[in-house]
Amino acid sequence: MGAPHCASSLAIRLATSDRAHDRYSCGLHHLAWVAQSRADVDRLHERLVAIGVTVLDAPADYPQYRDGCYALFFADPDGLKLQFVHTPA
């Protein structure tokens, strides 16, 4: 997303149900952001722990996804799975 020719768009709509996030129903189930370095992943993990965010998986290597993949998984207040990931260029 850092290239000058890239564009992105995100639309958010109100849920049609009163229940919390359910990963087996239709909708967004996992959202990821790209980190510039492994150290950035570690720093975010430290900050999330400090403010009491639910960490699903602490920073670790995930070679099954991609060589050099290093990621942190955590949940938003509704239980949506979020990821902060670094992969070398």
C-alpha positions in Angstrom: 0.0 0.0 0.0 3.0 2.3 0.1 3.4 2.5 -3.7 2.1 5.8 -5.3 -0.1 3.9 -7.8 -1.9 1.8 -5.2 -5.4 2.5 -3.9 -7.6 0.8 -1.4 -11.1 1.0 -0.1 -12.9 -0.4 2.9 -16.6 -0.4 3.5 -18.2 -1.1 6.9 -21.9 -1.9 7.4 -23.9 -2.4 10.5 -24.4 -6.0 11.4 -27.9 -7.5 10.9 -27.7 -9.3 14.2 -27.5 -8.3 17.9 -24.9 -11.0 18.6 -21.2 -10.6 18.9 -18.8 -11.6 16.1 -19.2 -15.2 14.9 -16.4 -16.5 12.7 -18.7 -19.1 11.1 -21.3 -16.6 9.8 -21.0 -14.4 6.7 -18.8 -11.4 7.0 -15.2 -10.4 7.9 -13.4 -12.9 9.9 -9.7 -11.9 9.8 -8.0 -8.6 9.1 -4.3 -8.2 8.8 -1.8 -5.3 8.6 1.7 -5.4 7.3 4.6 -4.5 9.7 7.8 -3.0 8.5 9.9 -5.2 10.8 9.8 -8.1 13.3 10.6 -5.5 15.9 7.4 -3.6 15.1 5.4 -6.8 15.6 7.1 -7.3 19.0 6.5 -3.6 20.0 2.8 -3.9 19.2 2.6 -7.1 21.2 4.1 -5.4 24.2 1.6 -2.5 23.9 -1.4 -4.7 23.5 -0.5 -6.8 26.5 0.1 -3.6 28.5 -3.4 -2.3 27.7 -5.2 -5.6 28.3 -6.0 -6.7 24.7 -6.8 -10.4 24.2 -3.7 -11.8 22.4 -4.7 -15.0 20.5 -1.1 -16.0 19.5 2.0 -14.1 20.6 4.6 -13.2 18.0 6.0 -16.3 16.3 7.3 -17.6 13.0 4.7 -19.0 10.6 6.7 -20.8 7.8 3.5 -22.6 6.8 2.1 -19.3 5.5 5.3 -17.9 3.9 9.1 -18.1 4.4 10.1 -15.5 7.0 6.5 -14.9 8.1 6.4 -13.5 11.6 3.1 -12.6 13.0 1.0 -11.6 16.0 -2.7 -12.5 16.3 -5.1 -10.7 18.6 -8.8 -9.9 19.0 -10.8 -6.8 18.9 -13.5 -6.2 21.6 -16.1 -8.1 19.5 -13.8 -11.1 19.0 -12.7 -10.3 15.4 -9.3 -11.9 14.7 -6.7 -9.3 13.8 -3.1 -9.9 12.6 0.1 -7.8 12.5 2.5 -9.6 10.2 6.0 -9.0 8.8 7.4 -10.9 5.8 10.7 -10.1 4.2 10.7 -8.5 0.8 
